[in-house]
């Protein structure tokens, strides 16, 4: 485990959950990468009702992203997981169930992450490299499980708060770009299963404007696999 992850393991979850602190002390965990690049990530899918709409927009802009998949969702639609990979996107692990790790016992945490990792690899044929816990909250058990499975924990530097009922396409764009700069990682959601009903539609509406914003600022956009320094 790296020095940064030793630090995270010692103080998680309090520090890892606070964006400014992890940016300052754990840049890798915060998702800080190449200065001219932005990593685009989506959580909680795949969802047949909504993910294909996100994929269509990404295809129109010739952009690839990293999708942090829930094992329970992938089990319901393994074909959609394969479609993500076939379209050139990267798949990563978000756990099996969307439950805060702080409320789970170590054995249950280990099983949750292991099941999801094995399913993602088996269904998509792509060995996942990244792990992001639900709500962005790590525990020592979660960090140990991800290390054992060869997963690199990563969170984000900017989000759109797109899960909120009051979110609008404009508010999502403003919230993301307020903190976004080269080297940043963006968190959005391609489903509303843990968000306000219909929230994915607002995310989809904001996405083209966000991709235009990055281009106007001379930033390349892609998955985490292209984001490392």
C-alpha positions in Angstrom: 0.0 0.0 0.0 1.4 3.4 -0.9 2.1 6.1 1.7 -1.0 8.0 0.6 -3.1 4.9 1.1 -1.5 4.2 4.5 -2.5 7.7 5.4 -6.1 7.1 4.2 -6.3 3.8 6.0 -5.2 5.4 9.2 -7.7 8.3 9.1 -10.5 7.0 6.9 -13.3 7.7 6.6 -13.2 11.3 8.1 -10.4 12.8 5.8 -11.1 10.8 2.7 -14.7 12.1 2.7 -13.7 15.7 2.7 -12.8 16.9 -0.8 -10.4 19.8 0.0 -8.4 17.6 2.4 -8.0 14.6 0.1 -7.0 17.0 -2.7 -4.3 18.4 -0.6 -3.0 15.2 1.1 -4.1 12.4 -1.2 -4.1 13.7 -4.8 -4.2 10.2 -6.3 -7.2 9.2 -4.2 -8.8 12.5 -5.2 -8.5 11.6 -8.8 -5.9 14.3 -9.7 -4.1 13.3 -12.9 -2.5 14.8 -16.0 -2.8 18.6 -16.1 -4.4 18.8 -19.6 -6.8 16.0 -19.0 -10.2 15.5 -17.2 -11.4 12.1 -16.2 -15.2 11.7 -16.7 -16.8 9.1 -14.4 -20.3 7.8 -13.8 -21.6 5.9 -10.8 -24.4 3.5 -9.9 -25.2 1.8 -13.3 -25.6 0.2 -15.6 -29.3 0.9 -16.1 -31.1 0.1 -19.3 -33.5 3.0 -18.8 -30.8 5.6 -18.7 -27.3 4.5 -19.4 -27.9 4.2 -23.2 -28.9 7.8 -23.3 -25.6 8.8 -21.7 -23.7 6.5 -24.1 -25.4 8.1 -27.1 -24.2 11.6 -26.0 -20.7 10.4 -25.4 -20.7 8.7 -28.8 -21.8 12.0 -30.5 -18.9 13.8 -28.8 -16.4 10.9 -29.4 -15.7 10.8 -25.7 -15.0 7.7 -23.5 -15.6 7.5 -19.8 -15.2 5.3 -16.7 -18.3 3.7 -15.4 -18.3 2.6 -11.7 -20.7 -0.3 -11.8 -22.9 -1.8 -9.0 -22.7 -5.6 -9.1 -26.5 -5.8 -8.4 -27.3 -3.6 -11.4 -24.8 -5.5 -13.7 -26.4 -8.8 -12.7 -29.7 -7.6 -13.9 -28.4 -6.5 -17.4 -25.0 -8.1 -18.2 -25.5 -7.3 -21.8 -25.4 -3.6 -21.1 -22.1 -4.1 -19.3 -20.7 -5.7 -22.4 -22.0 -2.8 -24.5 -20.1 -0.3 -22.3 -16.8 -2.1 -23.0 -17.6 -2.7 -26.7 -18.1 1.1 -27.0 -14.6 1.7 -25.7 -15.6 2.8 -22.2 -13.8 1.6 -19.0 -15.6 -0.3 -16.3 -14.8 -0.1 -12.6 -16.1 -1.3 -9.3 -18.7 0.5 -7.1 -19.5 -2.5 -4.9 -22.4 -4.9 -5.1 -25.0 -2.9 -3.1 -25.1 0.9 -2.7 -24.6 0.9 1.0 -22.3 3.0 3.1 -19.3 0.9 4.2 -19.3 2.5 7.7 -22.4 0.6 8.5 -21.1 -2.7 7.3 -19.0 -5.4 9.0 -15.5 -6.1 7.6 -16.5 -9.5 6.3 -19.6 -8.1 4.5 -17.5 -5.3 3.0 -15.0 -7.8 1.7 -17.7 -10.0 0.2 -19.5 -7.0 -1.4 -16.4 -5.7 -3.2 -15.2 -9.2 -4.2 -18.5 -10.2 -5.7 -18.8 -7.0 -7.7 -15.2 -7.2 -8.9 -15.5 -10.8 -10.1 -18.8 -10.1 -11.9 -17.5 -7.1 -13.7 -14.4 -9.0 -14.9 -16.4 -12.1 -15.9 -19.3 -10.3 -17.7 -17.3 -7.6 -19.5 -14.0 -9.4 -20.1 -12.2 -6.3 -18.8 -10.2 -6.5 -15.5 -11.3 -3.5 -13.4 -8.5 -1.3 -12.1 -10.5 1.2 -10.0 -12.7 1.1 -6.9 -15.0 3.8 -5.6 -17.1 3.2 -2.5 -20.7 4.3 -2.2 -21.0 7.9 -1.0 -17.2 8.2 -1.4 -16.7 6.9 2.2 -13.9 4.4 2.8 -13.3 2.2 5.7 -10.2 0.2 6.6 -12.0 -3.0 5.5 -12.8 -1.4 2.2 -9.2 -0.3 1.6 -7.9 -3.7 2.5 -10.3 -5.5 0.2 -9.6 -3.2 -2.7 -5.8 -3.7 -2.2 -6.3 -7.5 -2.1 -8.2 -7.5 -5.3 -5.6 -5.3 -7.1 -8.0 -2.3 -7.3 -6.9 1.3 -7.0 -9.2 3.5 -4.8 -10.2 6.7 -6.4 -12.8 9.4 -5.7 -13.3 12.7 -7.5 -12.3 16.4 -7.5 -15.6 17.8 -8.9 -19.2 16.6 -8.9 -22.5 17.9 -10.2 -24.7 17.1 -7.2 -26.9 15.6 -10.0 -28.6 13.3 -7.6 -30.6 16.1 -5.9 -34.2 16.7 -6.6 -33.6 20.4 -7.0 -30.7 19.9 -9.5 -31.1 21.4 -13.0 -28.9 21.0 -16.1 -27.6 24.5 -15.4 -26.9 23.9 -11.8 -25.1 20.6 -12.6 -22.9 22.4 -15.1 -22.1 25.3 -12.7 -21.4 23.0 -9.8 -19.0 20.8 -11.8 -17.1 23.6 -13.5 -16.8 25.7 -10.3 -14.2 23.2 -9.1 -13.0 21.7 -12.3 -9.6 22.3 -13.8 -7.0 20.3 -15.7 -6.1 17.1 -13.9 -9.5 16.8 -12.3 -12.0 13.9 -12.1 -15.7 14.5 -12.5 -18.4 12.5 -10.8 -21.8 12.2 -12.4 -24.5 9.4 -12.3 -25.9 7.5 -15.3 -29.0 6.3 -13.3 -31.4 7.5 -10.6 -31.6 4.3 -8.6 -30.0 6.1 -5.6 -31.0 9.6 -6.7 -34.0 11.7 -7.1 -36.4 10.2 -9.7 -35.6 11.3 -13.2 -32.3 12.9 -12.1 -30.4 11.2 -14.9 -32.4 13.2 -17.4 -30.9 16.4 -16.0 -27.4 14.8 -16.1 -27.9 13.9 -19.7 -29.1 17.4 -20.5 -26.0 19.0 -18.8 -23.5 16.6 -20.4 -23.2 18.2 -23.8 -22.6 21.6 -22.3 -19.9 20.2 -20.0 -18.1 18.5 -22.9 -18.2 21.8 -24.8 -16.8 23.6 -21.8 -13.9 21.3 -21.5 -13.1 21.7 -25.2 -13.3 25.5 -24.9 -10.8 25.3 -22.1 -8.4 23.1 -24.0 -8.9 20.0 -21.9 -9.0 16.5 -23.2 -11.7 14.3 -21.6 -11.5 10.5 -21.2 -11.5 7.6 -18.8 -9.3 7.2 -15.7 -7.0 4.8 -17.6 -5.8 7.8 -19.6 -5.7 10.1 -16.7 -2.6 9.0 -14.8 0.4 11.3 -14.7 
